[in-house]
Amino acid sequence: MYRTIIVPLDGSLRAECILDIAGELASRAGAQLDLVHVSTKLAAQSSQRDAYLDAIARQLADKWHIRTTATILDDERFEPRLDVAGALFQFACDRQADLVVMARFGRGKLVRMWLTSVSEHMIRWCPMPVLLWRYTGSAPEPGTLTAVKRIVVPLDGSRIAEGVLDHAAKLQRILDAELHLIRVTTPADQTSAPGQARAYLDEMVAALGARGVRAQGYNLDAERISQGILAYAAQAPGAMIAMSTHGYTGVARMLLGNVASDVLDNATVPVMLFRPAI
């Protein structure tokens, strides 16, 4: 299970939209919630800023009955001087965090937290998964997390794609959800017969079942991999996507970084991304 969940904040309502999601996750997992804000040299030093973060931490602790911390990172503590994404990455590693929860904004772009590239860099660098929740103009309704009952995990037969399975299984237990393992076949695929894809999914479902993880496997056809993933997630009520973030093409086709990017940009459901160290 999770021990530490990190939520980066920048003072905006968009960044704060996922606070209750993170709070409920921490409550269910028995984890500590660490709120963090990076103060750059350009940012005004203000006691109001410190009070703002402390107040949010207290509210979440009272509401969800969890342990919370509030940390202001001053960029002057880092040598050599780091940018915001680098400071957050170092903080997450120092805390040995199990999960980072952030907001993303609308279709086609990530939420602008300090810099557009912050969340993108966190996804690429962090050794822990990053859960991005779509900001739609207001905070998620109560019960939004409870409504997540299907975690869609795209697989392609590679170790990289399978690297997210342990993290997806943790979420499955916390949310009392079911894993939907999907393998998308495109017209360009010439590497395996449909029967081989089915056998692979059955093998993965059986392996997860032996660990007490509820899972089902689905072989899909689509023009593009990301199109198949997005279409399946959109039609599955209460879905969340969990996938690895990079790979390459070869005899055994792996999920490409641009596939994960396309899914993240266009998904209408929460997306958890993980960069396996393989």
CORVEN-V556842 format. One record per residue. N is the residue number from 0. PSI is psi in whole degrees, 0 to 359 (none if undefined). Layout:
BEGIN
<<N | PSI> <N | PSI>>
END
This chain:
BEGIN
<<0 | 179> <1 | 143> <2 | 323> <3 | 128> <4 | 131> <5 | 137> <6 | 109> <7 | 138> <8 | 149> <9 | 11> <10 | 357> <11 | 153> <12 | 328> <13 | 316> <14 | 327> <15 | 352> <16 | 339> <17 | 11> <18 | 316> <19 | 328> <20 | 311> <21 | 321> <22 | 316> <23 | 321> <24 | 314> <25 | 320> <26 | 314> <27 | 324> <28 | 350> <29 | 33> <30 | 163> <31 | 142> <32 | 120> <33 | 114> <34 | 137> <35 | 138> <36 | 133> <37 | 123> <38 | 110> <39 | 169> <40 | 335> <41 | 343> <42 | 141> <43 | 133> <44 | 125> <45 | 134> <46 | 334> <47 | 323> <48 | 315> <49 | 317> <50 | 324> <51 | 311> <52 | 318> <53 | 320> <54 | 317> <55 | 318> <56 | 317> <57 | 318> <58 | 316> <59 | 321> <60 | 317> <61 | 320> <62 | 317> <63 | 0> <64 | 54> <65 | 164> <66 | 134> <67 | 153> <68 | 155> <69 | 121> <70 | 128> <71 | 119> <72 | 117> <73 | 125> <74 | 345> <75 | 347> <76 | 345> <77 | 128> <78 | 120> <79 | 160> <80 | 129> <81 | 155> <82 | 182> <83 | 312> <84 | 319> <85 | 320> <86 | 317> <87 | 318> <88 | 313> <89 | 319> <90 | 314> <91 | 320> <92 | 318> <93 | 322> <94 | 351> <95 | 49> <96 | 151> <97 | 338> <98 | 142> <99 | 131> <100 | 124> <101 | 164> <102 | 154> <103 | 155> <104 | 114> <105 | 201> <106 | 128> <107 | 359> <108 | 150> <109 | 156> <110 | 140> <111 | 95> <112 | 104> <113 | 296> <114 | 145> <115 | 325> <116 | 354> <117 | 306> <118 | 325> <119 | 318> <120 | 323> <121 | 319> <122 | 318> <123 | 327> <124 | 322> <125 | 137> <126 | 0> <127 | 158> <128 | 153> <129 | 120> <130 | 120> <131 | 126> <132 | 130> <133 | 127> <134 | 124> <135 | 18> <136 | 347> <137 | 169> <138 | 152> <139 | 147> <140 | 154> <141 | 140> <142 | 359> <143 | 317> <144 | 321> <145 | 330> <146 | 347> <147 | 111> <148 | 352> <149 | 122> <150 | 111> <151 | 120> <152 | 106> <153 | 132> <154 | 155> <155 | 14> <156 | 357> <157 | 156> <158 | 327> <159 | 311> <160 | 323> <161 | 348> <162 | 338> <163 | 351> <164 | 318> <165 | 320> <166 | 321> <167 | 323> <168 | 324> <169 | 314> <170 | 323> <171 | 317> <172 | 317> <173 | 319> <174 | 356> <175 | 49> <176 | 186> <177 | 139> <178 | 132> <179 | 103> <180 | 124> <181 | 143> <182 | 119> <183 | 125> <184 | 128> <185 | 165> <186 | 335> <187 | 348> <188 | 121> <189 | 13> <190 | 340> <191 | 152> <192 | 156> <193 | 324> <194 | 325> <195 | 320> <196 | 318> <197 | 318> <198 | 321> <199 | 313> <200 | 318> <201 | 321> <202 | 317> <203 | 319> <204 | 317> <205 | 318> <206 | 319> <207 | 320> <208 | 325> <209 | 340> <210 | 6> <211 | 18> <212 | 122> <213 | 124> <214 | 152> <215 | 155> <216 | 141> <217 | 126> <218 | 125> <219 | 153> <220 | 136> <221 | 161> <222 | 324> <223 | 153> <224 | 310> <225 | 323> <226 | 317> <227 | 319> <228 | 311> <229 | 318> <230 | 318> <231 | 315> <232 | 324> <233 | 331> <234 | 351> <235 | 112> <236 | 137> <237 | 44> <238 | 153> <239 | 146> <240 | 135> <241 | 121> <242 | 158> <243 | 160> <244 | 349> <245 | 172> <246 | 205> <247 | 170> <248 | 150> <249 | 200> <250 | 316> <251 | 108> <252 | 131> <253 | 160> <254 | 126> <255 | 155> <256 | 324> <257 | 338> <258 | 312> <259 | 320> <260 | 317> <261 | 319> <262 | 313> <263 | 318> <264 | 329> <265 | 354> <266 | 140> <267 | 5> <268 | 165> <269 | 150> <270 | 127> <271 | 123> <272 | 144> <273 | 135> <274 | 100> <275 | 144> <276 | 69> <277 | none>>
END
